[in-house]
Amino acid sequence: MKILLFGATGMVGQRIATELRNRGNDVTALSRSGPDKGDVADTATLARGYDVVISAIAPPRDGTEPEAPFLAANRALIDGARKAGVRRLIVVGGAGSLQVAPGLDLVDTPGFPEMYKKESLAQREALKLYREVDDLDWTYVSPAAEIDPGERTGVYRIGGDQLLTDAEGRSRISAEDFAVAIADEVENGAHPRKRITVAY
């Protein structure tokens, strides 16, 4: 499968590229810095001829308000995929928009870390944007509340809009197993036009 990946130098993006290539896929891995540069603003040009576009870009983390530029980037991604004729779009999302109780998102709970709040709110708005798209087969994939480099076990659970926790009450996934889940979704296309979450 021919895949275009944005955000390839991040913790998650690097692992997605590795997992997909190890499965024999043809992956073009781009980032705004590094040797292979490419911006989502150029999706219409860059994505022509690809089967799937993956976005592992994150909201700006430079102290500025992240929501407006992040939504603009995602709109460019959507419009570019349409113009390039690519129907399948997989987006690495955030955990903050996952529900911990009816009507209560993780980002709105009292103990949510302040340093991640603006980024999580921007991701939640991006999810709303994708939910209005009915002409592309997008999948928005939220990680568990904790995602860090670790072991590739190939084992994970898939949920919907609710935060998944393990027997100890923790919500966690290794970046390696999150990449496995992304690669599985790329290959199987099991959740078109849905948000899913991945955790142990």
C-alpha positions in Angstrom: 0.0 0.0 0.0 1.2 3.5 -0.8 1.0 5.8 2.2 1.8 9.4 2.9 2.6 10.2 6.5 2.8 13.8 7.9 4.4 14.4 11.3 7.0 11.6 10.8 9.6 12.9 13.2 7.5 12.9 16.3 7.4 10.1 18.9 4.3 8.5 17.4 5.0 9.4 13.8 8.5 7.7 13.8 7.0 4.5 15.1 4.1 4.5 12.6 6.6 4.8 9.8 8.7 1.9 11.1 5.7 -0.3 11.7 4.2 0.3 8.3 7.5 -0.2 6.5 8.2 -3.4 8.4 4.9 -4.7 7.0 6.1 -4.0 3.4 4.2 -0.8 2.8 5.5 2.0 0.6 5.7 4.9 3.1 6.6 8.5 2.3 7.4 10.1 5.7 7.3 13.9 5.8 7.8 16.5 8.5 8.2 20.3 8.7 11.8 19.8 9.7 14.4 17.2 8.8 15.6 15.8 5.4 12.1 15.0 4.1 10.1 18.2 4.4 6.5 18.5 3.7 3.6 20.5 5.1 -0.1 19.5 5.3 -0.8 22.8 3.4 0.7 21.0 0.4 -1.5 17.9 0.8 -3.3 18.4 -2.6 0.1 18.2 -4.4 1.9 15.7 -2.2 -0.9 13.1 -1.8 -1.6 12.4 -5.5 -1.3 8.7 -6.2 -1.4 7.6 -2.5 -3.8 5.1 -1.1 -3.9 6.6 2.4 -2.8 9.8 4.1 -1.9 9.7 7.8 -1.6 12.8 10.0 0.5 12.5 13.1 0.9 16.3 13.4 0.4 17.9 16.8 -0.9 21.4 17.8 1.8 24.0 18.2 3.7 23.7 21.5 5.5 27.1 21.3 3.4 28.9 23.9 1.0 30.4 21.2 -2.7 29.7 21.1 -2.8 26.3 19.3 -6.4 26.0 18.2 -6.6 28.3 15.2 -3.4 27.0 13.4 -4.2 23.4 14.2 -7.7 23.6 12.8 -6.3 25.4 9.7 -3.8 22.6 9.3 -6.5 19.9 9.5 -8.8 21.8 7.1 -5.9 21.9 4.7 -5.4 18.2 5.1 -9.1 17.5 4.4 -9.3 19.8 1.4 -5.9 18.5 0.1 -7.0 14.9 0.3 -10.2 15.7 -1.6 -8.3 17.5 -4.4 -5.7 14.7 -4.6 -8.4 12.1 -4.9 -7.4 10.2 -1.7 -10.4 8.9 0.2 -8.7 7.4 3.2 -7.4 9.7 6.0 -6.2 8.5 9.4 -5.6 11.1 12.1 -3.6 10.7 15.3 -5.8 12.5 17.8 -5.7 13.3 21.5 -7.0 11.6 24.6 -8.5 14.7 26.2 -11.8 14.4 24.3 -12.5 10.9 25.5 -15.4 10.7 28.0 -14.7 9.6 31.6 -18.4 9.9 32.5 -21.6 10.8 30.6 -21.1 14.3 29.2 -17.7 14.7 30.8 -14.5 14.7 28.8 -11.1 13.9 30.3 -9.8 17.4 29.4 -12.6 18.9 31.5 -11.8 17.0 34.7 -10.3 18.9 37.7 -7.0 17.0 37.7 -6.2 17.3 34.0 -2.6 18.7 33.6 -2.7 22.4 32.7 0.3 22.0 30.4 -1.6 19.8 28.0 -5.0 21.5 28.3 -4.8 23.9 25.3 -3.4 21.2 23.1 -6.2 18.8 24.1 -8.9 21.4 23.5 -7.4 22.0 20.0 -7.5 18.3 19.3 -11.2 18.2 20.5 -12.1 20.9 18.0 -10.3 19.0 15.3 -12.4 15.9 16.1 -15.6 18.0 15.7 -14.2 19.1 12.3 -13.8 15.5 11.1 -17.2 14.6 12.3 -18.7 17.0 9.7 -16.8 15.3 6.9 -19.0 12.8 5.0 -17.1 12.4 1.7 -13.8 10.9 3.0 -13.2 7.7 4.9 -11.5 9.3 7.9 -10.6 7.6 11.2 -9.6 9.7 14.2 -7.5 7.6 16.6 -7.2 8.7 20.2 -4.4 7.2 22.3 -4.8 6.2 26.0 -4.3 8.9 28.6 -0.6 7.8 28.9 1.4 7.1 25.8 5.2 6.7 26.0 8.0 4.8 24.2 8.0 1.2 25.3 7.6 -2.4 24.2 5.8 -3.6 21.0 3.5 -6.4 22.2 1.0 -6.3 19.3 -1.7 -6.5 21.9 -4.2 -3.7 22.5 -7.9 -3.0 22.9 -10.1 -0.7 20.8 -12.8 1.5 22.2 -15.1 4.3 21.0 -15.6 7.6 22.7 -15.0 6.4 26.3 -11.6 6.4 28.0 -10.3 2.8 28.3 -8.6 1.8 31.5 -7.0 -1.4 32.7 -7.7 -3.5 35.8 -5.6 -1.1 37.8 -7.6 1.9 36.6 -4.8 3.2 34.4 -5.3 4.3 30.8 -2.0 3.6 28.9 -0.5 2.3 25.7 3.1 2.2 24.4 3.9 4.3 21.4 4.9 1.1 19.6 1.6 -0.6 20.2 -0.3 2.5 19.2 1.6 2.4 15.9 0.6 -1.3 15.6 -3.1 -0.2 15.9 -2.6 2.6 13.4 -1.1 0.2 10.9 -3.9 -2.3 11.5 -6.4 0.4 10.8 -4.5 1.4 7.6 -4.6 -2.2 6.4 -8.1 -3.2 7.5 -10.1 0.0 7.2 -12.4 -1.2 10.0 -13.6 2.1 11.4 -14.4 4.6 8.6 -15.8 8.0 9.7 -15.4 7.1 13.4 -13.3 8.0 16.3 -11.7 5.1 18.1 -9.3 4.9 21.0 -6.5 2.4 21.7 -5.3 1.2 25.1 -4.3 -1.9 27.1 
